[in-house]
Amino acid sequence: KMLTLSTWCGISAHLVALTLLEKIRQKSGQTLLLEREPRLTDWPRKISRVLLLSGVFDIHEHYKYESWRAVEDISPMKPAMRGLEYFPQYSPTTILHHSKSIDDVQYLQNLKECLPPITIVHAKEDLTVPYSSSLDFFHSIKDLDVGPRVDFHLVPKVSHSGMIFGFMGCEEGKELLQFLEQH
């Protein structure tokens, strides 16, 4: 069976993207983060589409943004990622840039074969997670030339909370549902 995998805002989009990239890396016999779990290496092929909503895809850049907002001490980002030194290996954007820079041929080939179509949607008025995070992740996938597997959409007049409230039927975020219905 094929399934569509969609995420909620922020960290869940990050974790889905990170896990997807890691499972494709395991197919190459490599692993950076997760213990090798052979029975799970084929699951990316079983996903027909991934929808990522307002995600944090570069932990270091987001931490700098949280520091600028003076919320880094109350944010769960640093402890969840085990500290600043681990930010690069937990950042999907950084992982893709690194794979391209070292010309990891096997991983790049597996991305071409296994990466399901990804739709990245971000709220234009998001002050919690700037849309540059999703846009940079989009470009990092496009730069790998893995085919027409990723698209990016910016939803006008919606905030970070609107991305969540839209699914609850609230007035704030109704533009998100209208957007998703059109796409």
C-alpha positions as CSV (number, residue, x, y, z in Angstrom):
1,K,0.0,0.0,0.0
2,M,1.1,3.5,-0.7
3,L,0.5,6.3,1.8
4,T,0.8,10.1,2.0
5,L,2.8,11.3,4.9
6,S,2.0,14.7,6.2
7,T,3.4,16.6,9.2
8,W,2.3,19.2,11.6
9,C,4.3,22.5,12.0
10,G,7.9,22.9,13.1
11,I,9.7,20.0,14.7
12,S,7.5,17.2,13.2
13,A,8.2,18.4,9.7
14,H,11.9,18.4,10.6
15,L,11.8,14.9,12.1
16,V,9.9,13.4,9.1
17,A,12.5,14.9,6.7
18,L,15.4,13.8,8.8
19,T,14.1,10.3,9.2
20,L,13.3,10.0,5.5
21,L,16.8,11.1,4.5
22,E,18.4,8.8,7.1
23,K,16.4,5.8,5.9
24,I,17.5,6.5,2.3
25,R,21.1,6.7,3.6
26,Q,20.8,3.3,5.3
27,K,19.9,1.8,1.9
28,S,23.5,2.7,1.0
29,G,24.8,0.8,4.0
30,Q,25.6,4.0,5.8
31,T,24.0,5.6,8.8
32,L,24.6,8.8,10.6
33,L,21.9,8.9,13.3
34,L,19.7,5.9,13.6
35,E,20.7,2.3,14.4
36,R,20.6,0.2,11.3
37,E,17.2,-1.3,11.0
38,P,17.2,-3.5,7.8
39,R,13.5,-4.2,7.9
40,L,12.7,-0.5,7.6
41,T,15.0,0.5,4.8
42,D,12.3,0.1,2.1
43,W,9.6,2.2,3.7
44,P,10.5,5.4,1.7
45,R,9.4,3.5,-1.4
46,K,6.0,2.9,0.2
47,I,5.3,6.6,0.6
48,S,3.5,8.1,-2.3
49,R,3.9,11.8,-1.2
50,V,5.2,13.8,1.8
51,L,3.6,17.1,2.9
52,L,5.9,19.2,5.1
53,L,4.3,22.2,6.9
54,S,6.3,25.1,8.2
55,G,9.4,23.0,9.1
56,V,12.7,23.7,10.8
57,F,15.2,22.1,8.4
58,D,18.4,23.8,9.5
59,I,18.8,23.6,13.2
60,H,21.8,26.0,13.4
61,E,20.0,28.7,11.4
62,H,16.9,28.3,13.5
63,Y,18.9,28.5,16.7
64,K,20.4,31.8,15.6
65,Y,16.9,33.1,14.8
66,E,15.7,32.0,18.3
67,S,18.7,33.7,19.9
68,W,17.9,36.9,18.0
69,R,14.4,36.6,19.4
70,A,15.9,35.9,22.9
71,V,13.9,32.6,23.2
72,E,16.8,30.1,22.8
73,D,16.9,29.4,26.5
74,I,13.3,28.3,26.6
75,S,13.3,26.6,23.3
76,P,13.4,22.8,23.3
77,M,15.6,22.9,20.1
78,K,19.1,22.7,21.8
79,P,18.3,20.0,24.3
80,A,16.3,17.9,21.8
81,M,19.3,17.9,19.4
82,R,21.7,17.0,22.2
83,G,23.6,20.3,22.1
84,L,25.1,22.7,19.5
85,E,27.8,20.4,18.3
86,Y,25.1,18.0,16.9
87,F,23.1,20.6,15.0
88,P,24.7,19.8,11.6
89,Q,23.9,16.0,11.7
90,Y,20.3,16.7,12.8
91,S,19.7,19.3,10.0
92,P,18.2,17.9,6.8
93,T,19.4,20.9,4.8
94,T,23.0,20.5,6.1
95,I,22.9,16.7,5.4
96,L,21.9,17.3,1.8
97,H,24.6,20.0,1.3
98,H,27.2,17.7,2.8
99,S,26.2,14.8,0.6
100,K,26.6,16.9,-2.5
101,S,29.9,18.5,-1.3
102,I,31.6,15.1,-0.8
103,D,30.0,13.7,-3.9
104,D,28.4,10.8,-2.1
105,V,27.4,9.0,-5.3
106,Q,25.6,6.0,-3.8
107,Y,23.5,8.2,-1.5
108,L,22.6,10.6,-4.3
109,Q,21.6,7.7,-6.5
110,N,19.4,6.3,-3.7
111,L,17.8,9.7,-3.3
112,K,16.9,9.7,-7.0
113,E,15.5,6.2,-6.7
114,C,13.7,6.4,-3.4
115,L,12.8,10.0,-2.5
116,P,9.0,10.3,-2.7
117,P,7.5,13.5,-4.1
118,I,7.7,16.2,-1.4
119,T,5.5,19.2,-1.1
120,I,6.8,21.9,1.3
121,V,4.2,24.5,2.5
122,H,5.1,27.4,4.7
123,A,3.1,30.3,6.1
124,K,4.3,33.6,4.7
125,E,3.6,35.5,8.0
126,D,5.3,32.8,10.2
127,L,7.3,34.6,12.9
128,T,8.1,31.4,14.8
129,V,9.8,29.5,12.0
130,P,10.8,31.8,9.1
131,Y,9.8,30.5,5.7
132,S,13.5,30.8,4.7
133,S,14.0,27.4,6.5
134,S,11.6,25.7,4.1
135,L,12.8,27.6,1.1
136,D,16.4,26.7,1.8
137,F,15.5,23.0,2.2
138,F,13.6,23.1,-1.0
139,H,16.6,24.5,-2.8
140,S,18.9,22.0,-1.2
141,I,16.8,19.2,-2.7
142,K,16.5,20.9,-6.1
143,D,20.2,21.4,-6.2
144,L,20.8,17.7,-6.0
145,D,19.0,17.2,-9.3
146,V,16.9,14.3,-8.1
147,G,14.1,15.0,-10.5
148,P,10.8,16.8,-10.2
149,R,10.2,15.5,-6.7
150,V,9.9,18.6,-4.7
151,D,7.7,21.7,-4.8
152,F,7.4,24.7,-2.5
153,H,4.4,26.8,-1.7
154,L,4.2,30.0,0.4
155,V,0.7,30.5,1.9
156,P,-0.1,34.3,2.2
157,K,-1.9,35.8,5.1
158,V,-1.2,32.8,7.4
159,S,1.0,32.7,10.6
160,H,2.6,29.8,12.3
161,S,-0.4,29.3,14.6
162,G,-2.7,29.7,11.6
163,M,-1.0,26.7,10.0
164,I,-2.2,24.7,13.1
165,F,-5.6,26.4,13.6
166,G,-6.5,26.0,10.0
167,F,-6.8,22.3,10.5
168,M,-9.1,22.9,13.5
169,G,-11.5,24.9,11.5
170,C,-10.7,28.2,13.1
171,E,-11.0,31.5,11.3
172,E,-7.2,32.1,11.6
173,G,-5.7,29.7,9.1
174,K,-8.7,29.3,6.8
175,E,-6.4,30.4,4.0
176,L,-4.3,27.3,4.5
177,L,-7.3,25.0,4.0
178,Q,-8.3,26.9,0.9
179,F,-4.7,26.7,-0.4
180,L,-4.5,22.9,0.2
181,E,-7.9,22.4,-1.5
182,Q,-6.6,24.2,-4.6
183,H,-3.4,22.2,-4.7
